[in-house]
């Protein structure tokens, strides 16, 4: 719920609160609150999620309890994926030019000035050929996330204008830069930086993409990569506890032995939250979420809050915390929170942090482990993705408008014009 620089968390999830004692010893049941009952809701701030959880790791058939390196090798064996550092591609072709495509113009969405959805322009661009350590990808599906709206409106500042928005996509490698060879050309996915996914083709650093298991549909991958990886780093690393959130994580939290309490704005959304696995649902227009959340853990408050709503819920989220609780702020869907004095934290010896996905996936091993856990939980059914809306990429302006006006439910995916998905 606090302001964030352009490199910060690319998703939007409202407040989540978790409980734990000293992490050096086994904590008692924990309470987690998140302002979104599903991955997509989390991205749009449509509902809050609270979890009272036993801190056990979900058994993961793709990851072992050993080091990151061995976990990655295990994941490779399960999916026969190439997770090298950086990712390398190999084929019978001896030179890059043999698999290179021409530098023809491609279509992309461009932003020449900040503003409403109308500033999203459908234009021809030339992206050229990949340089050292880069690959060219032809996109199949592009995830729409609330951070795209932040950049379009100027809440987060793009490095330059004009720019191509978009932080998440799945596509197929069509060319590689000097020094890279093709070992396996298949679907790859990326989430986070660099921005520029709203295009038919794009150039990406080879070490920032991950192979997509053949069992995962490209639309599913484009729907969940950014949201799922955000949930993974928030709950595995931002605060040392083992819970997940949002709808992608309601079932995940259930699998961890959690009691999930969701907050939503309407009765219709409450029914969906219950279907997704929430044990308790609070309709915020009818109940005070602070009072209800405080009541659930016997009036003691919770130990952690994950908040991406910002201005409208920041102070309330702080109020839900127990003494020595943690506030994890990673978005500002309702605007930047008002400044607070340090004394506001001192009243209960609270902790406040503003994490960024990029800082938790900066190393190749970290990226692979994070993406690997997301794919693993898709394979086991722990992560379920609802992609209820597909728009042609050329209609990105309409997709932005519908998302901002809460006309969408579930994930929203943009499909390059002419691609049959």
N, C-alpha and C positions, 0 to 999 in steps of 0.2 A: 503494500500500500504506500510506499514512499516513492519519490521520484527516482528515476534511474537514467544513467547515461545510455547512449545508443547501443553499447555492447552488452547491456544487462539482459536479464531474463526475457526471452522472446515470447513467453506465453503469459497468459493471464489466468491466475487462480486466486479466488478470494480467500478470506482468512481461514486458517486451519490451526487448530491448537492441539498440542501433544503434551503428554505428561511423562515425566521420568524423574527418577532420583539421580544421585551421583552416578555418572555413567561408568565409574570404575567398579561398580558392583551391580549385580543384577537388579534392574529396576522393577517396581511393582507395575500393575496394569497402568497404561497410559491413556490419556485422552487427547485426541487430535481433533482440531476444528479446521475445516477448510471451507471457503466460501463457494464451493462448486461441487455438486454431486457427481459430476462426470467430467471427463477430459475436456469435452467440448464446452460444457457449462463452465468449467473452470476457466476456459479461455474467454468466456463472455461474462463471467460474474453472474450467472443465472441462479446459482444456488450455493449455499454453504455446506460444508461437510465437517462433521465432528466425529472423531473415532475414539472409542475407549478400548485400548488395545493391549494384548499381551505381546511383549517384545520378542517374538520368535521370527527368525528368518524363514521366508517361504522356501520349501524344498525346491531347488531349481535343477532340472535335469541337464541344463546346459552349462552350469557353472559349478565348479568344485570349491572346496573350502581352502584350497591351497592358494598360492600366489596369483596375482593378476595374470602372469605369463602362462601359468598352467590352466587357468580358467579360460583364457583366450584359445589355447590349444584344444581344450575340451570342446569349446564352441565350434571351432573349425571342424573337428571330427564329426560333430553332430550334424552340421549342415553342409559339410564339404565346401566351406567358404575359404576364400583367400584373405586372411587378416594379416597381411605383412605390414612392415613399417618402413617407409610409407607403402601404401597399397601399390603393388606392381601388376602390370598386365603383360601377358606373354602370348604369342601366337607364332604361326609359321612365317609371319611377315617380318622381314629383317629391318625394315626402316619405318619410321613414323609416317612418311609420306605414303606408304603403301596402304595405310588404313585411314589416312586423313581424308576429311571431306573438304570441299571447296569453301571459300570464304564468302558464300552467298549471303544475301540479306535474310534475316529472320525476323519474325514478329515478336514484339515484346510490349509490355505495359511500361510507360515512362511517366515520371512526375517532374514537371518543370517548375512547379510552384506548390507550396503547401496549401491545403484547403480541404474541401469536401470531396466526395467520391468523383465529382466531375473533373477533377484534375488528373485522373488516371487516363492516360491517352494511349491508344493502340497504334503503334508505330513500327516502321521498319528500322532495324539496327544491324550493324555489322559487328560481330564479336571476334572475328579473326581466328587465329589458331593458338593452341595451347603452347606455353613456354615451358622451360625446365620445371619439372615437378608438377605439371598441371595436366588436366584431362578435359576433354570437351564432352559434354553430356547432352543428349537429346531428351528433353523432359517428357514424361508420360503423365504425371499427376503432380500437382502443386498444392501444398497445404495452405489454407487461409487461416491466419492467426491474428489475434487482436493487436499484436505488436506491429503488424503491417499498417494498421490504422494509426497507431502512435506516430510512425514515421511519416505517413501521408499528411497528418495534421500538424506535424512539427513538434509534437510532445517530446519525441526523441529526435535528435538531429542527425540527418544523413551526412556522410563525409563530404558529399558534393551534390550539386543540383545542376542538371537533371540527374535522376537516378532511377534504377529499376528496383521496385520493392520485392519482397518475398524472402523468407528465411528457411524454407523447407521444400524439398522436392524429391521425387524419385524418377530416375530415367535410365537410359542405356548409354554406355560409353561408346562414342563414335570416333574419337581420335585421342591420341596421347602426345605429350610433349617430348622433346629430346631427352634421352636418358631413361625413359620408361618403355617397357615392352609389355605386350598384352599376354597375360596368362589365362585370364578368364573374362570374357566380355559378357556381362549380364547386367541385371538391374543393380543400380547402386542408389543409395540414399544419403542425404546430408540434412543437417539441421543446425541453425545458428548462422555464424558468419562463414563466407561473405554473403552479403545481401545481393539479391538479383535473380530470385527464382521465377519471377513472373515473365518468363521468356520461353520461346520454343526450344532454344538451346542456350547453354551457358558454359563458361570456363570455370573450373573449380580446382583448388589445390588437391592433389591426389591423396594426401594424407588426411583430408577432412571428410572423405566419403567412406561409407561402409557398404559391403555387399549386402544385398537383401536376399534372405533365404527364398528359395523357389516356392516354398509353401505359403509365403506371405504375398497377398495380392498387392500390386503397386499402389492402388488407391488406399488400401488399409495402411500401408507403410507411410504414405504421404499424410494420412490423417492422424497418425499417432507418434511419429518420430519426435517432434519437438515437444509435444505435451508429455509423452512418456518419459523422455530423457530429462525433462524438467522435474517431473515427479520423482524420478530416481535420484537425482542429485540432492533435491531438497530433503528427502527422507533418509537417504543413506549417508549423506555427508554434511549438509548444512546444520543438522542437529543429529547427534548420535542416537538414533533410535530406528526401529525397524517397522515403519508404517508407511503406507502410501496414501494418496488421496486422489480426488476427482473421480469421475465415473470410471475412467480407466482404472482407477484405484479403489473404487468402492468394493468391487469383488476381490481385488487384491488385498484390501484391508480385511475383508471377511476371511480370506484364506489364512491370514496371519492371526486369526482369533480375535479380531476387533469387533467392538460394537460401534456401528456407524450411525451418526446423527447428522442428517442433512438439513440445511435451511434453504428454502426456496421462496419465490415471490407469489406463486399462485397455487391453487389446489391441483390444477392440471399438472404442474411440474412436480407437485408432491407425489402424485400417483406414479410418475416416471421415476422419481427418486426411490420410492419403495420397490418398484420393479427392478431397479438397478442394485438393490441390496441394502438400502439404508434401513436400520432397525428403528430409528426415530426420525421424524421429519418435522421441522418447524417452518410454518408459513409466516414469514417475517412481517407481512402486512396485518397479521392477526395477533402475533405474539412478540414479546420482547426477547430477542435472541440472547442478549446478555444474561437476563434472568434465567432463561431456560437452560442455557449452557452451564451456568453456575450451579443450577439445581442438580444436574445429572451426576456430577462427581461429588454429591453430598455437600454442596455449597462451598467447596474448597477452591474452585477454579482449576484451570488446566495448566500444564507445564510448558506447552509450546503452542504458538499460533503461527500459521502460514497465511499470509495475507497479500492478495494481489488486487484488491478492490481500491485501496487507497483512502482518499479523503473521507468517504462516507462511513467507513468501518474501522479506521485506524484506532481511534480512541476507544471504541467499544471492544476491539480485539485486545487492547492492553488491559482493559478492565476485566476480561475473562481470565487473565493469567493469575496463577497462584504466586506466592512468594518464591523468588529466584526463578521465575518462569522465563521462557525464551520467546521473543518476537522475531519471526522471520518474514520480512517484508520484501516482496519481489514483483510488485506491479502497482499500477495506479489507474485502474479502469475508470474510476469516478473522479479522477483528478489527483494532483499531488496533495498529500496530507499537509495539514498546517504544521509549522515547526513546533517542536516540543522542547522544553528545557530539560537538561539532564536530571533535574530534581524530580521530574515525573517518573523516571526510572528508579530513582533512589527510594521512593516510597515503599517498594516491595523488592528492592535489589534485583531489578529486571535486567535482562540482556536483550540487545537489539542488534540485528544484522541485516545487511542488504546484499544478498549473494547474486552471482551471475553464472548462468550455465557455462559460458565460455571459460570461466576460471576453473571449472570442474571437469572439462573435457579438453584442456589445452594439450595434454600429452596423449600420444597415440594410444597407449595402453588404457588410459582413462576413457577415451572415446569409445574404444572397442568394448570395454567392459560395460559401459553405460548402455550402448546400443544393444549389446548382446543380451542384457537382462530384459530389455524391452521386448526383443524378438522372442526370447525364451518364454516370457509370460503370455505373449500372443499364442505361441505354440501350445502351451498347456491350458489355454482357455481362461487364464486369470485376467488377462486384458481382453476386453471386448470393445470393439469400436463401432460406433454408429455413424456412418457417413450418409446423411439423409439428403444432402444437397450437392449437386454437381453443376457447375457453371462453365460455359466456354471461357477460356482465358480472355478472349476479347471483351467479355461482359464482366470483367473484374469490378468495374464501378458499381454495377447492380448488386454483385455479391457483397461488396463493402457496405452498401446502403442497407441491404437486408440484415446483415450481421449487426450493424450499429442500431438498427431499429427493432432488434430482437424478433425478427421474422423467421429465424432459422433455429433448428434444433439439431443437436449432434454436430459432427464435424462437417466442415465445408471444404470442398476440393475444387480446384480449377483445373480444367482439362484443356491442353493446347488445342486450338481449332484444327479439326481434321483428324485428330487422334481418336480411335475407336476404343473406348474403355467402358 
